[in-house]
């Protein structure tokens, strides 16, 4: 009888988790109990199995102690503690890596996002979307931050081709099969919708509530705009030239060689027509520099091609993503 009675409990314990809520935390000691209270009040009402993954990003206040306390009181809360501060992107990446749910939701711990918006994100996923991004339509931040954010979002949308109102909003919902294979570096967590679009995912944004910070202070300054621009260049390069880097380096190299040829011809013409000494002009130096730069760029392109092939072949990865397979049997 004891064995029969324990079977359903084991099955329940091993039941797949539907929703994983991940939250990166850095010096949010006072906000943690409030956020966890809101989440633990809301999530059970969804009638879906869930987990909360809190990633302590090297906090220097009492955040870790508070997280340990919350995890002891509530087994649904799982804690990942970094040895030091690695940044929000690394924290979100760790949360995704440790998530077990088929749906992943990220939310900030500063209480500026409202957990009550989570059902709206899930409802949008049910409409067939793969990524639902929050849009802080009525953003409660300083005017300068709002202006810079609007400019950055416009720039990202224009360059990437993925039109979203608010890339910087952490409150997002993802299907796990879309983001599990994404690797994030730098400040690239805001570009997850772009990565998802590359894999054919359907992306949309919806308005969400936004509140002024209650406790603590923002950990992000205006200097992150420079980081975003540089990361955007990387994203654009990976989008267009990840599997063919020779097109970038080789193209620049050819242009540089052509410029060197034009410079050399101009130097010869000046010597023959106007009897101007070659060494009296900067053209010889320009010619040599252009030719050397062109050759170096082409060689770098060839080296990048070999690195790309090593990357894919060593990991047995492909340069394509399959959404679904039908009528294929597993290889025996």
C-alpha positions in Angstrom: 0.0 0.0 0.0 2.8 2.4 0.8 4.4 1.9 -2.6 1.1 2.5 -4.4 0.5 5.6 -2.4 3.9 7.1 -3.1 3.7 6.7 -6.9 1.4 9.7 -7.5 3.6 11.8 -5.3 6.6 10.9 -7.3 4.8 11.6 -10.5 3.7 14.9 -9.2 7.3 15.8 -8.1 8.5 14.9 -11.6 5.7 16.7 -13.4 7.1 19.1 -16.1 7.2 22.8 -15.1 5.2 25.1 -17.4 6.5 28.5 -16.3 9.9 29.7 -15.3 10.1 33.3 -14.0 13.7 34.5 -13.9 14.8 37.7 -12.2 18.4 39.1 -12.1 19.2 40.8 -8.8 21.9 43.3 -7.9 21.6 45.1 -4.6 17.8 44.8 -4.3 17.6 43.8 -0.6 14.5 45.8 0.2 12.7 44.9 -3.0 13.2 41.2 -2.9 10.5 40.2 -0.3 8.0 42.5 -2.0 8.7 41.1 -5.5 8.6 37.5 -4.2 5.3 38.2 -2.4 3.7 39.6 -5.5 4.9 36.6 -7.6 3.9 34.0 -5.1 0.5 35.6 -4.9 -0.1 35.7 -8.6 1.5 32.6 -10.1 -0.6 30.0 -8.3 -3.7 31.7 -9.7 -2.6 30.8 -13.2 -3.1 27.1 -12.3 0.2 26.2 -14.0 3.3 24.6 -12.5 5.9 27.2 -12.0 9.3 28.0 -10.6 11.0 31.3 -9.7 14.8 31.5 -10.5 16.5 34.4 -8.7 20.0 35.1 -10.0 22.1 37.0 -7.5 24.6 39.0 -9.6 27.3 39.6 -7.0 25.2 41.9 -4.8 27.1 43.8 -2.1 24.1 44.4 0.3 22.0 41.9 2.1 20.3 40.6 -1.1 21.9 37.1 -0.8 20.8 36.6 2.8 17.2 37.7 1.9 17.2 35.4 -1.1 18.4 32.5 1.0 15.6 33.3 3.5 12.9 33.4 0.7 14.2 30.1 -0.8 14.0 28.4 2.5 10.4 29.5 3.1 9.3 28.8 -0.5 10.6 25.8 -2.4 9.3 27.3 -5.6 12.1 29.8 -5.4 15.5 28.6 -6.8 18.6 30.6 -6.2 21.7 31.0 -8.5 24.5 32.9 -6.8 27.3 34.4 -8.8 30.8 34.7 -7.4 31.0 38.3 -8.4 29.0 40.9 -10.5 28.9 39.8 -14.1 26.1 42.1 -15.4 22.4 41.7 -16.3 23.0 39.9 -19.5 25.0 37.1 -17.7 22.3 36.9 -15.0 19.5 36.5 -17.6 21.6 33.9 -19.4 22.1 32.0 -16.2 18.4 32.1 -15.5 17.6 30.8 -19.0 20.2 28.0 -18.6 18.7 26.9 -15.3 15.1 27.2 -16.3 13.0 24.1 -16.7 9.8 25.6 -17.9 8.4 25.5 -21.5 7.7 29.2 -21.1 10.3 31.6 -19.6 9.5 35.1 -18.3 12.1 37.6 -17.3 11.3 40.4 -14.9 13.4 43.1 -13.1 13.7 43.0 -9.3 13.4 46.8 -8.8 9.6 46.7 -8.7 9.3 48.9 -11.8 7.8 46.0 -13.7 4.3 44.7 -12.5 3.9 41.0 -12.1 0.2 41.5 -12.9 1.2 41.9 -16.5 2.4 38.3 -16.7 -1.0 36.9 -17.6 -1.2 39.3 -20.5 2.1 38.1 -21.8 1.0 34.5 -21.6 -2.3 35.3 -23.3 -0.3 36.8 -26.2 1.9 33.7 -26.4 -1.4 31.7 -26.7 -2.2 33.6 -29.8 0.8 31.9 -31.6 3.7 34.3 -30.8 7.0 33.0 -29.7 8.4 36.1 -28.0 6.3 38.8 -26.3 8.2 41.9 -25.2 6.9 44.5 -22.7 6.5 48.1 -23.8 6.8 50.7 -21.1 4.4 53.0 -22.8 4.0 55.3 -19.8 7.6 55.0 -18.5 8.2 56.5 -15.1 11.8 57.6 -15.4 13.6 60.9 -15.9 12.9 62.8 -19.1 16.5 62.5 -20.3 16.5 58.7 -19.9 13.2 58.4 -21.7 14.5 60.5 -24.6 17.7 58.6 -24.9 15.8 55.3 -24.7 13.4 56.3 -27.5 16.4 57.3 -29.7 18.1 53.9 -28.9 14.9 51.9 -29.6 14.4 53.7 -32.9 18.0 53.1 -33.9 17.9 49.4 -33.0 14.6 48.9 -34.8 15.9 50.6 -38.0 19.2 48.7 -38.1 17.9 45.3 -37.1 14.6 45.4 -39.0 12.7 44.1 -35.9 10.3 46.8 -34.9 9.8 47.0 -31.2 8.9 50.1 -29.1 11.0 49.2 -26.1 14.0 46.8 -26.3 15.2 47.8 -22.8 12.2 46.4 -20.9 13.2 43.3 -19.1 9.6 42.0 -18.8 9.4 39.6 -21.6 8.0 36.1 -22.3 9.7 33.5 -24.4 9.0 30.0 -25.5 12.0 28.1 -24.1 12.8 26.3 -27.4 13.4 29.7 -28.9 15.9 31.0 -26.4 17.6 27.9 -25.0 20.2 27.9 -27.8 20.9 31.6 -27.7 24.2 32.7 -26.2 24.4 36.2 -24.8 27.4 38.4 -24.2 28.1 42.0 -23.3 24.8 43.9 -23.0 23.0 41.8 -25.5 20.1 40.5 -23.4 17.9 43.3 -24.9 18.5 41.8 -28.4 17.0 38.4 -27.7 13.9 39.3 -29.9 16.4 39.9 -32.7 18.1 36.5 -32.2 14.6 34.9 -32.0 13.6 36.5 -35.3 16.6 35.0 -37.0 15.3 31.6 -36.1 11.9 32.4 -37.6 10.2 33.2 -34.3 7.1 35.4 -34.2 7.8 38.5 -32.1 5.4 41.1 -30.8 5.3 43.7 -28.0 2.4 44.9 -25.8 2.0 47.8 -23.4 2.9 47.0 -19.7 2.7 49.0 -16.6 5.8 50.8 -15.3 6.4 52.3 -11.8 9.0 54.6 -10.3 11.6 52.9 -8.3 10.7 52.5 -4.6 14.0 51.5 -3.0 17.6 51.8 -4.0 18.9 53.4 -7.2 19.3 52.5 -10.8 22.4 50.5 -11.7 22.4 51.7 -15.2 23.7 55.0 -16.5 23.6 56.8 -19.8 27.0 55.3 -20.7 25.3 52.1 -21.6 24.1 53.8 -24.8 27.6 53.4 -26.1 27.6 49.8 -25.2 24.3 49.2 -26.9 25.6 50.8 -30.1 28.7 48.7 -30.1 26.7 45.5 -29.4 24.3 46.5 -32.1 27.2 46.5 -34.6 28.1 43.0 -33.5 24.5 41.8 -33.8 24.2 43.3 -37.3 27.5 41.6 -38.3 26.4 38.3 -36.9 23.1 38.6 -38.8 24.5 39.4 -42.2 28.0 37.8 -42.2 28.2 35.2 -39.4 28.8 32.4 -42.0 30.6 34.5 -44.6 32.9 36.9 -42.8 35.1 37.1 -46.0 32.4 39.4 -47.5 33.2 42.0 -44.9 36.9 41.7 -44.6 37.4 40.8 -48.3 35.1 43.6 -49.5 37.0 46.2 -47.4 40.3 44.7 -48.6 39.4 45.0 -52.2 38.3 48.6 -51.8 41.5 49.3 -50.1 43.5 47.7 -52.9 41.6 49.7 -55.5 42.3 52.9 -53.6 46.0 52.0 -53.6 45.9 51.4 -57.4 44.2 54.8 -57.9 46.8 56.4 -55.6 49.6 54.8 -57.5 48.2 55.8 -60.9 47.8 59.4 -59.7 51.4 59.4 -58.5 52.6 58.3 -62.0 50.4 60.8 -63.8 51.7 63.7 -61.7 55.3 62.6 -62.4 54.8 62.3 -66.2 52.5 65.2 -66.9 53.5 67.8 -64.3 57.0 66.5 -63.5 56.2 66.4 -59.8 58.6 64.3 -57.7 56.9 61.2 -56.2 58.5 61.8 -52.8 57.2 65.4 -52.7 53.7 64.1 -52.3 52.1 61.8 -49.7 50.9 59.5 -52.5 53.7 56.8 -52.1 52.9 56.4 -48.4 49.2 56.4 -49.2 49.7 53.7 -51.8 51.8 51.5 -49.6 49.4 51.8 -46.7 46.3 51.1 -48.8 47.9 48.0 -50.4 49.1 46.7 -47.1 45.7 47.3 -45.5 43.9 45.6 -48.4 46.1 42.5 -48.2 45.8 42.3 -44.4 42.0 42.6 -44.6 41.7 39.8 -47.1 44.0 37.6 -45.0 41.9 38.3 -41.9 38.8 37.4 -43.9 40.3 34.0 -44.8 41.3 33.5 -41.2 37.7 34.3 -40.1 36.3 31.8 -42.6 38.5 29.1 -41.1 37.4 30.1 -37.6 33.7 29.9 -38.6 34.1 26.5 -40.1 36.0 25.3 -37.0 33.2 26.7 -34.8 30.4 24.9 -36.6 32.2 21.6 -37.3 33.8 21.2 -33.9 30.4 21.6 -32.1 28.6 19.7 -34.8 26.3 22.7 -35.3 24.5 23.7 -38.4 24.0 27.2 -39.8 20.2 26.7 -39.9 17.5 26.0 -37.3 14.6 23.6 -37.8 11.2 24.5 -36.3 9.6 21.1 -36.6 10.1 17.6 -38.0 7.2 15.5 -39.3 7.2 11.7 -40.2 10.9 11.4 -39.2 11.8 8.4 -37.1 14.7 8.5 -34.6 17.9 7.1 -35.9 18.6 3.7 -34.4 
